[in-house]
Amino acid sequence: MMSRPAQAKRPSPSASTAEGAWSAKMERLRRRARPQNRLRICDDSELRQRYDDAEQAARRARFVAEANPGDELAERQAAEADTAREEALAALDAASEFLTFRALPRPVLEKLISEHPPTEQQAEEGAIFNADTFPATLVAAASVDGMSREEAEELLNGWSAPDANALWDAAWQVQQESRVELGKG
């Protein structure tokens, strides 16, 4: 007696639901924006100090208001301090230039690093790239504003050490930023 061939199995509804859910999740993962850093450049130290003071005052006023629920005076003072902080920030923003840096895709970053290998001495000191050539390349490559390598090199060499370090840090740190976490569960 011959047996009948087994019927082809249809995907179960739960399997197609799972595939659809995965497909939607993968599409959201593909659309994620890469992290960005914004570097503020403001030469007006009075405006920077005014904002710092206003931010501290707003923080203190909010703390007092939260510690005293129902205290209308404390709540009004917190609201006024928040307004003063917002005004100080608007003034600071108006007097500032901003440079924006975006994380590069991992293969692009690895290629840039490989194109700027450390010197023998730098390698002995544990460097993974040439500190003389790589910073300007990375700053330019990560720049959202369209900064060229030559312009990045000009700023890195022409600015004071703390300002040049801040420029480098803005471009390098965004490359290290993670927005994922390993969860339990």
C-alpha positions, 0 to 999 in steps of 0.5 A, a space after each residue: 500500500 502506498 502512502 500519500 505524500 505529506 502535505 506541505 506545511 503552511 506557516 502557522 499564523 503565529 509564525 507569520 505574525 512573528 515574521 511580520 513583527 521582526 520585519 517591522 522591528 528591523 525596519 525601525 532599527 534600520 531607520 535609527 538616527 546616528 548619535 550627534 554631538 553639538 559643540 557650543 562656541 561662545 566668546 562672551 564669558 559674561 553671557 556664559 556666566 549669566 546662563 550658568 548662574 540662572 541655571 543654578 538659581 532655577 535648580 535651587 528654586 525648583 528644589 525649594 518648590 518641590 520640597 514645599 508643595 502648595 507653597 504658592 510663593 515658592 512655585 512662583 519663584 521657581 517659574 520666574 527662575 525658569 523664565 530667567 534661565 530660558 531668557 539667559 539661554 536664548 541670549 547665549 544661543 544668539 551669541 554662539 556658533 554651533 558645530 555638530 558632529 555625527 557618529 560615523 558607521 562603524 566600517 567608515 570609522 575603522 577605515 579612517 583609523 586604519 588610514 592613519 596608523 600610529 607611528 612606532 613610538 605612538 604604537 609603543 605608547 598604546 595609540 590606535 591611530 596617529 594623533 598628528 593626522 587622524 584628529 582633523 580627518 575625524 573632525 571633518 568626516 564627522 562634521 554635519 556642517 561640512 567642515 573640510 579636513 583643512 579647516 578642521 586642521 586649521 582650528 585644531 592647530 589655531 585654537 587654544 589647547 582646551 578649545 582644540 581638545 573640546 573640538 576633538 572631544 565633540 567629534 570623538 566622543 560621539 563615535 563612542 556613544 552607545 544608546 543600547 543597553 543589555 537588559 535582563 529579562 
